[in-house]
Amino acid sequence: MTLYLMAGLLFTPLAWAVLTLLVGFTRGRLITWAGILVQVLVSLTLWLAVSRDGGFYYGLGGWDAPLGIELRVDGLAVTFVLLTAVVASACAIHAGVYIDPDKPWHRYFWPLFWFLWSGLNAVWLGGDLFNLYVGLELISLAAVGLVALGGSVAALRASIRYLLAALLGSLAYLLGVALMYGQFGTLSIAGVVFWLDQHPVPAGSGLALALMIAGLALKTALFPLHRWLPPAHGIARSPVSALLSALVIKASFYIAARLWLELGEPLGSLAAAQLVGLMGSAAVVWGSWLACRQPELKQVVAYSSVAQIGYLFLLFPLTYSVSESVALQARQGMTLQVISHALAKAAMFLAAGNLILSTGSSRVNALTGVSRFLPFSLFSFGLAGVSLMGLPPSGGFAAKWLLLQASLGSAQWWWVLVLLAGGLLSAVYVFRIYRASFLDGPETDQFYHPPRSLELVPMVLALMALGLGLVADPVLSVMALPLEDGSR
Amino acid sequence: MTVPLLYALAGTVLCGIGLLGLLWLSHLLRKLLAFNILGSGVFLVLVGLPQHQGGPDPVPQALVLTGIVVAIAATALAVVLIRRYYHLSGMTSLEDEPPARKGGRQ
């Protein structure tokens, strides 16, 4: 049973990437729908299987580490696999209608989309450092290709900038992997932890961890390394922006978080943890502030991503040398923040895409009068905004509440200020969009009305982000499931 | 100083050269070459460093093969993007903003 599930999970995206490469955009869409069905079913079954029986290690094709690829299927990984299935399917359904099938280069959308999905699954499940690198590169190359699909000079600029940043980040990570292998003689994260249990910590081995986390922070666009993100996410087609903001940046963060949670205690230091937290806080404040000042709608949403990434990095100080219960709260807060941000930001980008389609302009000022004639798209945008602001009962509220409790529990009150300031500033940029749309515009309806399917997708995602706070407990209980064989 | 350590040190130097090039040079092809030098440096560290436990270690050799494939794929993608960018805009660097686009980048 698990064999088929794992094969389905990893094999279908690759197979579908090749299949869709052979056909045009419209046929590729049909084939993709079949693939989405398979992926969603497989992800859901795997999630149910793990929530019933607990996590396990899985050697791909019967080959065990170090020769084979060993996958680590735990509660957190399957939760993210399921999240990817939900968000990616929503974006694919939206893209199938949104993207113009007549432009010849758009036929490459589906292959790139599937390569991206296979890379994401590989990263969520990867158990050793080198395969995580391969997964990361697969994701980056596919994502850069997707940004370049815009076709204009500005899109190419943004994608080249993105590619250079992503490559530099990956190489920094790989250099860290090389140093770690040279030191510990193993590539599996569990193996390194095991080694560190047996031996005293060698001097200077924090450098490897620092290099890896710096590279991953560049790929996640943590302040002050965020400069490549807003052009790339702003210029890409809206479904692509949604994929990039919701999932791609989470992949590199996920690896950084896994490394920190397992190796941070022996290899890290208090100064490093506080520094990362400080950069995260700066990202929250500076990103939100810039989001308030952007003239273009999608740039507002992109800078809001920079800010929301900042919250994730509060995980670092909140799990370093604190009590077990505080660390658990911080981990849970981080997971909920990843999930709720993925859902809300995908909804927001898709809704922004609809609004841009309706007004024919990407500027915030062009929204004048939208509230009167297109309330539905605007409503999804607002619901997603509620989760980003962190108002109850949204997932964003639950996440920030947990982070708040963790800050107070570990007597690091300064992060509370960041959480409050970030919430207020995000309210400012969401209401700024609303203010623009409520201004009285022309008396007659001159807007293009997008098809219902385009409007429905962001609404569903926004409602899921909003409802996440209500089902946080079951989600968190699956996420906390340990592996059956934790010693390897 | 042992020979493997020498490899690793040479790799570090290459990494430094590549990093400087990537950050300082503005011509996109030069940036790409700098990236390749940086990559070679990392691969050299990867094969050079773990050898000191007596005899070469086969695992990093296999990893570097995969790494080279990834680097070639990335280089190919970058070359395609740079060529297309050059055809459309006539520019070889990212520094000067094209006149058509204002705002967005702060």
Contacts between the chains, C-beta under 8 A, distances in Angstrom:
chain1	res1	chain2	res2	distance
A	66	B	59	5.9
A	130	B	63	5.3
A	130	B	66	7.4
A	133	B	67	7.9
A	133	B	70	7.9
A	134	B	66	6.4
A	134	B	70	6.5
A	137	B	70	4.8
A	137	B	73	7.7
A	137	B	74	6.8
A	140	B	74	7.9
A	141	B	73	6.2
A	141	B	74	6.2
A	141	B	77	5.7
A	144	B	77	6.5
A	144	B	81	7.4
A	145	B	77	6.9
A	148	B	81	5.8
A	148	B	84	7.7
A	152	B	88	7.7
A	153	B	85	6.9
A	153	B	88	4.8
A	153	B	89	4.6
A	153	B	98	5.6
A	153	B	100	7.2
A	153	B	101	7.6
A	154	B	98	7.2
A	154	B	100	7.6
A	154	B	101	4.9
A	154	B	104	7.8
A	156	B	81	6.0
A	156	B	84	5.9
A	156	B	85	4.3
A	156	B	88	6.6
A	156	B	89	7.7
A	157	B	85	6.8
A	157	B	89	8.0
A	157	B	94	6.0
A	157	B	98	7.6
A	159	B	81	5.9
A	160	B	28	6.6
A	160	B	78	7.2
A	160	B	81	5.2
A	160	B	82	6.5
A	160	B	85	6.2
A	160	B	94	6.5
A	161	B	94	6.0
A	163	B	74	7.4
A	163	B	77	6.8
A	163	B	78	5.7
A	163	B	81	6.6
A	164	B	22	7.0
A	164	B	31	6.2
A	164	B	35	7.2
A	164	B	78	7.8
A	167	B	35	5.5
A	167	B	74	5.7
A	167	B	78	7.7
A	168	B	19	7.9
A	168	B	22	6.1
A	168	B	35	7.4
A	168	B	38	7.7
A	171	B	15	8.0
A	171	B	35	7.5
A	171	B	38	5.4
A	171	B	39	6.0
A	171	B	42	5.4
A	174	B	42	5.1
A	174	B	46	7.4
A	174	B	67	6.8
A	175	B	15	6.4
A	175	B	42	4.8
A	175	B	45	6.4
A	177	B	46	7.5
A	178	B	42	6.1
A	178	B	45	4.5
A	178	B	46	3.9
A	178	B	49	6.2
A	178	B	60	7.7
A	179	B	45	7.1
A	179	B	49	7.0
A	181	B	46	7.0
A	181	B	49	7.3
A	181	B	50	5.6
A	181	B	59	7.7
A	181	B	60	6.5
A	182	B	8	7.3
A	182	B	45	7.5
A	182	B	49	3.2
A	182	B	50	4.8
A	185	B	50	6.6
A	185	B	53	7.0
A	185	B	57	7.9
A	187	B	59	7.4
A	187	B	63	7.9
A	230	B	104	7.3
A	230	B	105	7.2
A	230	B	106	7.6
A	231	B	104	6.3
A	231	B	105	5.6
A	234	B	104	6.0
A	235	B	104	7.6
A	290	B	106	5.9
A	293	B	106	7.7
A	294	B	103	7.9
A	294	B	104	8.0
A	294	B	106	7.8
A	295	B	103	5.3
A	296	B	103	6.4
A	296	B	104	6.2
A	299	B	103	7.7
A	299	B	104	5.8
